[in-house]
Structure formats: structure tokens, C-alpha cells
Amino acid sequence: MEFENSTQDGVTVIAVGGRLDGVGAPEVEAHCLSLIEEGVVRMILNLSGVDYISSAGLRSLLVVAKAIKSADGELLLCELTPMVRQVMEISGFDQILAVAPDCKAALKMMV
């Protein structure tokens, strides 16, 4: 998995690259949870570099969302690839997790 963290307007944006599967999902989960432990409570996951997501990936996103909610924070997903968007819609996760079309929209939703 590849991660590129940046901060914009007090929001941590994490560009994720790779596959959110049984191997990659735990890496994303651990990366995000460590940031939450460091005090990050406003997070955007840019998934434009994710070309595959499995049930393990969905589970990890849910774990991160619950952890950030417990810290009175907010998580948004943005720039989903067509495959990831389709899995999110079929599984109903697009109704559970907030999704924005792009990072600019996600940042506006955070303010």
C-alpha cells in the first residue's frame, strides 16, 4: 500500500494507492488508526489510487470510521474509482460512509 498524507484547512487528507484486500486493508487500517491516536479527528481518504476493494477493505474502512467517530471526528471518502464505487454501492457502504466526488468537495463538506 502507498500513502501520501497532507493537511488542508486542518483536515488530514490521505491519498491511498494499491489494493484494499486481505493484505492491503490491514495496512490502511493501521495507518489511519495511528493517525487517530495522534489526535487526527478530521480525515479524508482519497481512494483514486485504489483499483480493488474486498470485504476486508470494507471492514477496515468501517473500523476507521468507528474509531474516528469515537474520537468525535469525521471521515470522508473521495475520488472512488469505478470498481470501488460499484462495490460500495452494491454493499450499501455508500449509505454508511460519507462519500464525496473529489477532494475539493470533501473539504467543503468538512467545513
Secondary structure, DSSP 8 states (H G I E B T S, - for coil): -EEEEEEETTEEEEEEEEEESTTHHHHHHHHHHHHHHTT--EEEEEEEEEEEE-HHHHHHHHHHHHHHHHTT-EEEEE---HHHHHHHHHHTHHHHSEEESSHHHHHHHH-
